[in-house]
Amino acid sequence: MIELIMASLITMQDAEIPQLRGPVRPMVECSEHMNSDRALRNCLDDLLDDAEDQLGDAIGAARQEARDIDLDMPGIANAVAHLEAAHTAWASYRDAECQRRATLLLIGDNGEAVALDCRISVTRARTTELREQ
């Protein structure tokens, strides 16, 4: 029996480590800073800044597309107005939803980190959504 276990372990040592699929949570990206609240917060703030910059680029492209639609259909489409209304509603949703998630966890000081993690993830998802439509 021991020989079988040893043979299995030797065979497994050469096995490839499976790659994670899908997006990695921001808290995982900043995991090297888990022992320092300040460093973790700085890392998450940087990720949020990057996510919001990318969202800004995606919104800019969506605005240009909406302007083009409004030029093609003056007075009918109101695409820019609809985009702005949708973006304002989305930002309110993101902030409220992420605060809700942080509150549900009841983890004290880390609630702010959880809220940031959520804001980054939801912002990245919105950016992807805008780029793909």
CORLIN-V192105 format. One record per pair of residues at least 12 apart in sequence whose C-alpha atoms are under 6 Angstrom apart, sorted by the first residue. I is the first residue (numbers start at 1). J is the second residue. D is the distance in whole Angstrom. If there is no record, write none. Layout:
# CORLIN-V192105
i/j/d
I/J/D
I/J/D
This chain:
# CORLIN-V192105
i/j/d
26/117/5
30/43/6
48/120/5
51/124/6
55/127/5
66/79/5
66/80/5
98/115/5
98/118/5
99/115/6
102/114/5
102/115/5
